[in-house]
Amino acid sequence: MTSQKTITEEYLIKLRRRNGELNKPKTVTAQEIGISRKTWEPIINGHKQGVTAETYAKLDKWLNS
């Protein structure tokens, strides 16, 4: 079983800021990150706090690129 990583409020703000800077549709952003739109939408809307370690790594890579 894959361990869960928690998305903190601070991390969520960073994701939202980066998303706003790029100003792209959610589907395009999700494709660039390498996750599905159905995963990305709840994350960016703040409804999903726990993600797999793999998803967290993809988010982190996108955030720091």
QUICOR-V695938 format. One line per field, one symbol per residue. phi: phi as a letter, one per 20 degrees, with the letter a starting at -180 (. if undefined). psi: psi as a letter, one per 20 degrees, with the letter a starting at -180 (. if undefined). A space follows every 50 residues. Layout:
# QUICOR-V695938
phi = ???
psi = ???
This chain:
# QUICOR-V695938
phi = .efedeefffffffffffffffldfgfffffffoceffefgfffenecdd cffffffffffffee
psi = ppqqqporgghgggghggghhhlqqhggggghhkrqhhggghghijiohp rrhggghggggghj.
